[in-house]
Amino acid sequence: MAKSSKANALRIGVLGASGYTGGELLRLLARHDGVELRMLSAERRAGQTLAAVFPHLGHLGAPDLIKLEDADYGALDLVFCCLPHGTTQEVIAALPRTLKIVDLSADFRLTDPKSYARWYGHEHRALELQAEAVYGLTELKRAAVAKARLVANPGCYPTSAQLPLVPLLEAGAIESGDIIIDAKSGVSGAGREAKETSLFAEVSEGINAYGIASHRHAPEIEQGLAEAARKPVIVNFTPHLMPMNRGILSSIYVKLAGGASADDLRTTLTKRYAGEPFVRVLPKGQAPATRHVRGSNLCLIGVFADRVPGRAIVLSAIDNLVKGASGQAVQNMNVMAGLAETTGLEQVALFP
């Protein structure tokens, strides 16, 4: 990765490289033969080696971490932006227009500026770029991603929810007004910064709901589902924190429509994702689990008939740091650059 043998290798920078998503990007790019890592930034870790920040990546020969103000953007073709929500938009607005960008923050995911202001507590400060950004749920937005300069990488919960729900809404197989999403995530989803709620004693041996009726991923989910349903959609979405490092399992409860059965839902999803390398619909009776996707870019989907007539349960499992963040970012980069979409993402899930 650090020194590609290809003359036309993409010259890559990672802004905010010291967090979990930054580290995961570097792990994935280590197996990518089409990129050359030229720049890593981290404000608090500036001047340190990558080995000091991530000992498991110390063998990559990557450049030392620097401050944003010291970056030479003229030496780059594409940057991954792993900076905090709210600060990213101004940083990206100042970047050269020649750069391609994959943004892993939430700053460009919502297309409605009023919705952004409501959920993030301030006006958007780069409206022109917000209008330009392409929402990068790769399997559903591949053609637009291929033409994009700025891609807004989806959130982890929205990825796990939209991949199964969008095709079902497009097919009219479920009711858009009766969707419940009960999602559970590992602690890495909260980021690497020290927080009381992420302490071992606060997380271990328990489970808790958070962001109840107010999580910022709700409008992102509803935005994608409304586009699929061609009308406004409001979902019941509650996230939960689990005592594990990685993974998201979304249990989604839906009401069937148009005479569809649970088997019909499975058939619809199977046809929609036939040939997709990273989305797999499981056979009848088989349920996905986070341990089946750990470390991989996979999304596994299972469909079950509910014991309540006219309803079904759809299960979706992803690794929140890979398909829910850095893996999907690499997938989008590959599409933007015209590379094979699976490059750097061939890792088989770690089990157990």
C-alpha positions in Angstrom: 0.0 0.0 0.0 2.6 2.6 1.0 4.6 2.2 -2.1 2.5 0.8 -5.0 4.4 -0.7 -7.9 1.8 0.8 -10.3 2.8 4.0 -12.0 -0.9 5.1 -12.0 -1.6 4.3 -8.4 -4.0 6.6 -6.6 -2.2 9.0 -4.3 -4.2 8.8 -1.0 -4.5 10.9 2.1 -6.4 10.1 5.3 -7.6 13.1 7.3 -8.2 12.1 10.9 -6.2 8.9 10.7 -5.8 8.2 14.4 -9.4 7.1 15.1 -11.0 3.7 14.6 -12.3 4.4 11.1 -8.9 5.8 10.1 -7.1 2.8 11.4 -9.5 0.5 9.7 -9.0 2.3 6.4 -5.3 1.7 6.7 -5.7 -2.0 7.5 -7.9 -2.4 4.4 -5.6 -0.3 2.2 -2.6 -2.4 3.2 -3.9 -5.1 0.9 -4.8 -2.7 -1.9 -2.3 -2.7 -4.8 -3.8 0.3 -6.6 -3.0 3.0 -4.0 -0.1 4.8 -2.6 -0.5 6.3 0.9 1.0 9.8 0.8 -0.4 11.7 3.8 -1.9 11.0 7.3 -3.3 13.7 9.5 -4.2 13.7 13.2 -4.1 17.0 15.1 -3.4 15.6 18.6 -1.0 12.9 17.3 0.8 15.1 14.8 4.5 14.3 14.6 4.0 10.7 15.7 4.7 7.6 13.7 1.9 5.3 12.6 3.4 2.6 14.8 3.0 4.8 17.8 -0.7 5.2 17.1 -1.5 1.8 15.7 1.3 -0.7 16.6 -0.4 -3.4 14.4 0.1 -1.1 11.3 3.7 -0.1 12.1 5.1 -2.3 9.3 3.4 -0.5 6.5 6.0 2.1 5.9 3.4 4.9 6.1 4.3 8.6 6.5 4.2 10.1 9.9 1.1 11.9 11.1 0.9 15.7 10.4 -1.5 18.6 11.1 -4.0 19.5 8.4 -2.4 22.8 7.8 0.9 21.0 6.8 -0.7 18.8 4.1 0.4 19.0 0.5 -2.9 18.4 -1.3 -1.3 18.9 -4.7 0.4 15.5 -4.1 -2.9 13.7 -3.7 -5.6 12.3 -5.9 -8.2 11.3 -3.3 -8.7 11.9 0.4 -10.7 10.0 3.0 -12.1 12.4 5.6 -12.5 10.8 9.0 -12.9 14.0 10.9 -15.7 14.7 13.5 -19.2 15.7 12.4 -19.6 19.5 12.2 -16.0 20.3 11.4 -15.7 18.3 8.2 -17.7 20.6 6.0 -15.4 23.6 6.4 -12.3 21.4 5.9 -13.6 19.9 2.7 -14.8 23.3 1.4 -11.2 24.5 1.6 -9.7 21.5 -0.3 -8.7 21.8 -4.0 -11.5 21.0 -6.5 -9.2 18.6 -8.2 -9.4 16.2 -5.3 -11.8 13.3 -5.0 -13.2 12.9 -1.5 -14.9 10.2 0.4 -16.3 11.7 3.6 -17.0 9.3 6.5 -18.6 12.0 8.7 -22.3 12.8 8.6 -21.8 16.3 7.2 -23.0 15.6 3.7 -25.4 12.7 4.1 -28.6 14.7 4.5 -29.8 16.5 1.3 -32.2 18.9 3.1 -30.3 21.7 4.8 -33.2 22.3 7.2 -33.1 18.7 8.3 -29.3 18.9 8.9 -29.7 22.1 11.0 -32.4 20.5 13.1 -30.5 17.3 13.8 -27.0 18.7 14.1 -27.8 21.9 15.9 -26.3 24.4 13.4 -26.7 25.6 9.9 -24.7 23.8 7.2 -21.6 25.8 6.3 -21.0 24.4 2.8 -24.3 24.3 1.1 -22.9 24.2 -2.4 -20.9 21.0 -1.6 -23.9 19.5 0.2 -25.8 19.8 -3.1 -22.9 18.2 -5.0 -22.3 15.3 -2.6 -23.5 11.8 -3.7 -24.8 9.5 -1.0 -22.5 6.5 -1.2 -24.6 3.4 -0.4 -22.6 1.6 -3.1 -25.0 -1.2 -4.1 -27.8 1.2 -4.5 -26.0 4.3 -5.8 -23.2 2.8 -7.9 -23.8 4.8 -11.1 -23.9 8.1 -9.2 -20.8 7.2 -7.1 -18.8 6.4 -10.3 -19.3 10.0 -11.5 -18.9 11.7 -8.2 -16.1 14.0 -6.9 -17.5 14.1 -3.3 -19.1 11.0 -1.8 -20.9 11.0 1.6 -20.2 7.6 3.1 -23.3 6.3 4.8 -23.6 5.8 8.5 -23.4 2.3 10.0 -27.0 2.0 11.2 -28.4 3.4 8.0 -26.3 0.9 6.0 -27.7 -2.0 7.9 -31.2 -0.8 7.6 -31.4 0.5 4.0 -29.8 -2.5 2.3 -32.7 -4.8 3.2 -35.5 -2.2 3.3 -34.9 -0.2 0.1 -35.5 -3.0 -2.4 -38.6 -4.1 -0.4 -40.1 -0.6 -0.5 -39.3 -0.2 -4.2 -41.1 -3.5 -4.9 -44.1 -2.4 -2.8 -43.8 -5.6 -0.7 -44.0 -3.9 2.7 -45.9 -1.0 4.2 -43.9 2.2 4.4 -45.8 3.4 7.5 -45.1 0.5 9.8 -41.4 -0.1 10.1 -39.6 -0.8 13.4 -35.8 -1.0 13.5 -34.2 -2.4 16.7 -30.5 -2.1 16.2 -27.5 -3.1 18.3 -24.0 -2.0 17.9 -20.5 -2.6 19.3 -18.7 0.1 21.3 -16.3 1.1 18.5 -19.3 2.9 16.9 -18.8 5.6 19.6 -15.3 6.4 18.3 -11.9 6.2 19.9 -12.1 9.4 22.0 -12.3 8.7 25.8 -15.9 8.9 27.0 -17.4 7.9 30.3 -20.2 5.9 28.5 -17.5 3.9 26.6 -15.6 2.8 29.7 -15.3 -0.9 30.3 -17.2 -0.8 33.5 -20.0 1.1 31.9 -20.3 -1.2 28.9 -19.5 -4.7 30.0 -22.1 -7.2 31.3 -25.0 -5.1 30.1 -26.9 -3.6 27.2 -28.5 -0.2 27.0 -30.6 1.8 24.6 -29.4 5.3 23.7 -30.4 8.2 21.4 -34.0 7.1 22.1 -36.3 8.8 19.6 -33.5 11.3 18.8 -30.6 9.5 17.1 -29.1 11.4 14.2 -29.1 8.3 12.0 -33.0 8.3 12.0 -33.3 11.1 9.3 -30.6 9.5 7.2 -32.5 6.2 7.2 -35.8 7.9 6.5 -34.3 9.9 3.6 -33.3 6.7 1.8 -36.5 4.9 2.5 -38.6 7.9 1.4 -36.8 7.9 -1.9 -37.5 4.2 -2.3 -41.2 4.5 -1.3 -41.6 7.8 -3.3 -43.3 9.4 -0.3 -42.3 10.5 3.3 -41.4 7.6 5.6 -41.1 7.8 9.4 -39.6 4.8 11.2 -39.4 3.6 14.8 -35.6 3.4 15.3 -33.9 2.6 18.6 -30.1 1.8 18.8 -28.6 -0.2 21.6 -25.0 -0.4 22.8 -23.6 -4.0 23.2 -20.6 -5.2 25.2 -18.6 -6.1 22.1 -16.0 -4.2 20.0 -17.5 -4.6 16.5 -20.7 -5.3 14.7 -24.3 -4.2 14.1 -27.4 -6.4 14.1 -30.6 -4.8 13.0 -33.8 -6.6 13.7 -36.4 -5.0 11.5 -40.1 -5.6 11.9 -42.3 -4.9 8.9 -46.0 -5.2 7.7 -46.4 -7.1 4.5 -48.2 -5.3 1.6 -49.8 -6.3 -1.7 -50.3 -9.9 -0.7 -46.6 -10.5 -0.2 -45.3 -13.3 2.0 -42.0 -13.5 3.9 -40.8 -15.9 1.1 -41.6 -13.2 -1.4 -39.5 -10.7 0.5 -36.6 -13.1 0.5 -37.0 -13.7 -3.2 -37.1 -9.9 -3.9 -33.9 -9.4 -2.0 -32.2 -12.4 -3.5 -32.9 -11.1 -7.0 -31.9 -7.5 -6.2 -28.5 -8.6 -4.8 -27.7 -11.4 -7.2 -24.1 -11.0 -8.2 -23.3 -8.4 -5.5 -20.0 -9.4 -3.8 -20.8 -8.0 -0.4 -24.5 -8.5 0.2 -25.8 -12.0 0.7 -29.3 -13.1 1.4 -29.4 -16.2 3.5 -31.5 -19.3 2.9 -34.8 -19.7 4.6 -34.5 -20.4 8.3 -30.9 -19.1 8.6 -30.3 -16.0 10.7 -27.2 -13.7 10.3 -25.0 -12.8 13.3 -22.3 -10.3 13.9 -19.7 -13.0 14.3 -20.4 -14.0 10.7 -19.3 -10.6 9.3 -16.5 -9.5 11.7 -13.6 -7.9 9.9 -15.4 -8.2 6.5 -17.2 -5.9 4.1 -20.2 -8.2 4.1 -23.9 -7.5 4.8 -25.8 -10.7 5.6 -29.6 -10.6 5.5 -32.2 -13.1 6.8 -36.0 -13.0 6.4 -38.5 -14.7 8.7 -42.3 -14.9 8.8 -43.6 -13.4 12.0 -46.0 -15.4 14.1 -48.3 -12.4 13.8 -50.1 -12.8 10.5 -49.2 -10.3 7.8 -45.9 -9.4 9.3 -42.2 -10.4 8.8 -38.9 -10.0 10.5 -35.8 -9.0 8.5 -32.4 -9.3 10.1 -29.3 -7.5 8.9 -25.7 -8.0 10.1 -22.6 -5.9 9.3 -19.3 -5.0 10.8 -19.8 -1.3 11.7 -16.2 -0.4 11.1 -16.0 -2.1 7.7 -19.3 -2.2 5.7 -20.6 0.4 8.1 -17.7 2.8 7.5 -14.2 2.2 6.2 -14.9 -0.8 4.0 -17.7 0.9 2.2 -15.4 3.9 1.9 -12.8 1.8 0.1 -15.6 0.2 -2.0 -16.7 3.7 -3.0 -13.2 4.8 -3.8 -12.8 1.8 -6.1 -16.0 2.7 -8.0 -15.0 6.4 -8.2 -11.6 5.4 -9.6 -12.8 2.7 -12.0 -11.0 0.0 -10.1 -12.4 -3.5 -9.4 -14.9 -2.9 -6.7 -13.6 -5.7 -4.4 -10.0 -4.6 -4.5 -8.6 -4.5 -0.9 -11.9 -5.9 0.5 -11.4 -9.6 -0.1 -11.0 -10.4 3.6 -12.9 -13.4 4.9 -14.8 -12.7 8.2 -13.0 -13.7 11.4 -14.8 -16.6 13.2 -15.3 -17.2 16.0 
